[in-house]
Amino acid sequence: MTDIQTDPHSQNTPTASPSTVLVVDDEADLRALLEITLGRMGLHTQSAANLAEARAQLEKRSFDLCLTDMRLPDGRGMELVELIQQRYPQTPVAVITAYGNMELAVEALRAGAFDCVSKPVDLNLLRTLVKQALHRSNQPSSCSADAAPQRQLIGDSAAMLRVKGQVDKLARSQAPVFICGESGTGKEVIARAIHARSNRADKPFVAVNCGAIPAELMESEFFGHLKGSFTGASQNRSGFFQAADGGTLFLDEIADMPFAMQVKLLRAIQERQIRPVGAEQEQAVDVRILSASHKPLQQGVAEGRFREDLYYRINVIELWVPPLRERRSDIPLLAAALLQRIARQYGSPQPLTISGEALAALTAYAFPGNVRELENILERAAALCESNCIQLQDLALEPRAYPRASSASEAVGAELSPASDQGDERQQLVAALEAHRWNRTAAARVLGLTLRQLRYRIKKYRIG
């Protein structure tokens, strides 16, 4: 017997320009159900019973969405996911998996699938998935960086280019993403960038610090409550899930979530339904989950502080945000962008600038607090500087970032000693040269080297 649920609705929601969906499944009954459901949504459909037929259909015309079963007579649906990613990347593909087969769902999402739906197919969830996917297909501008300049990621280092590539790819998916990295690296900025480039960009982005909510209030804050459900509940109140409905819920510092609440969060993610405190009925929610932590979640799992099943639910795809010290060449761009924002924030009639010496010192600094520390340093320096130009003395950099010297030039010179790690030495040389637009004389001066010594090191490390 085919795993399907009867359709309790018969609504027709036609679109101005009918989209076409490719349905791939070897079960005739399920194909028929999907075709009827999509037809009632005002969509056109084409069907295929196996991989060979699906490939032939894709070669004939373009599709706005592909729905495919994971098990087909002549192969796996994963092959179709990979084919569409390679040849037809603008076509979102959603996969249908057997109930409880989380491994296949995760594999598909990591391969680039837009979303997953499990058998028996819940038609309400299917409609939501289809609407989200078609919204992305019909409005590609919502996924562009230009559509949300305030969410653009700053930096053109190799590390940052990798992050940007991942963000653009993840924006085309509905997969849960776990963003990890040190404190201050900009994990929420990354989450907002994924949201701003996604088909959910016109819906809410709700950021929650899981470590800042008292344990006894957490269920109410996440799921809402009804009037009179507990002492002090004087009126109905929506929670974070309701506020983010249709959009993105960003759970920051999720490692700090109490263990008891982790169980309820897992159920909400699995079932895509929540029950407000005091309510008898559950309500459906359409929320994409992004999460982050500076703590290693795997260690929390090993120590019994974080549920393993929740870990695998939220960590379908992991995105590592590099610390600032691993992308020093981005510091001049970051500093310029931050100074523009600071000038606007304080209503400065003139732009804020920074001297070459001060910029070189920032580039050489270790930044234990990452981008957040850079922002704090520049805000403080902007308040102290004269004539809207930040000088080296205005930065008041922490001595701990210069373990063997007290000034920027001496610190860099110390790091360039023969005992230094060669990789660090090369990185410092490149950073200083880039900060001074490859002016060797200026770079040598701030590094505490003679021009001849700098030339020798440039040749030694094959720079430029």
Secondary structure, 3 states (H helix, E strand, C coil): CCCECCCCCCCCCCCCCCCEEEEECCCHHHHHHHHHHHHHCCCEEEEECCHHHHHHHHHHCCCCEEEEECEECCEEHHHHHHHHHHHCCCCCEEEEECCCCHHHHHHHHHCCCCEEEECCECHHHHHHHHHHHHHHHHCHHHHCHHHCHHHCCCCCCHHHHHHHHHHHHHHCCCCCEEEECCCCCCHHHHHHHHHHCCCCCCCCEEEEEHHHCCHHHHHHHHHCECCCCCCCCCCCECCHHHHCCCCEEEEECHHHCCHHHHHHHHHHHHHCEECCECCCCCEECCCEEEEEECCCHHHHHHCCCCCHHHHHHHCCEEEECCCHHHCHHHHHHHHHHHHHHHHHHCCCCCCCEECHHHHHHHHHCCCCCHHHHHHHHHHHHHHHCECCEECHHHHCCCHHHCCCCCCHHHHHHHHCCCCCCHHHHHHHHHHHHHHCCCCHHHHHHHHCCCHHHHHHHHHHCCCC
